[in-house]
Amino acid sequence: MPADEVVLERCPSYEPDLVEKKVQVSLDHLGGMAAFVRPGQRVLLKVNLLTRRPPEDAVTTHPALVRAVVREVQRAGGQPVIYDSPGGPFTRRSLEAIYETSGLKEVALETGAELNYNLAAVELEHTGSALFHGLTLSKAVIEADVI
C-alpha cells in the first residue's frame, strides 16, 4: 500500500449498518485493519472532541463512525481507546460531559472500547534543532501502540 493512498466512500447517512459497511470497504482497499493493527495492541482513536455538542451538530466525530472503527480494531485483535484533548479545560469532568453529549460514552458501553481519561502529559526533549527544543504530548499518546 502506498503511503499516500486515500480511499473515499460515499455514505449518505449515519445509519450504523451502512457506516460499518463503508468503513469496512474503505479499509479493505488498504489491506484491512489488520494491515495497521496487530492482536493485543493498544489503539488510540483520535476522534474530534472539540466541544460538548450532540452528533447532529457535526462538531464532534459522529458516534456511528467511531463505533464502526472500534469494531474493526476489535476484529483485528486491538484494544481501542477513544481519545482527544478537547478545547477548553482538559479535565475529567469536561471529558465526561463531552463523551456523554457526543454519544461516545454509549459507543464505549456498547463495544467495550475504553474512553481515555488520562490527563497526564510527557515532555519530550529534542536537541537537534536551534529552533525546536521539545514538545509536550499526552501520556495517552505515548502509551499507544497505534494511533
Secondary structure, DSSP 8 states (H G I E B T S, - for coil): --TT--------S--HHHHHHHHHHHHHHTT-GGGT--TT-EEEEE----SS--GGGSSS--HHHHHHHHHHHHHTT-EEEEE---SS--SHHHHHHHHHHHTHHHHHHHH--EE-----EEEEE--S-SS--EEEEEHHHHH-SB-
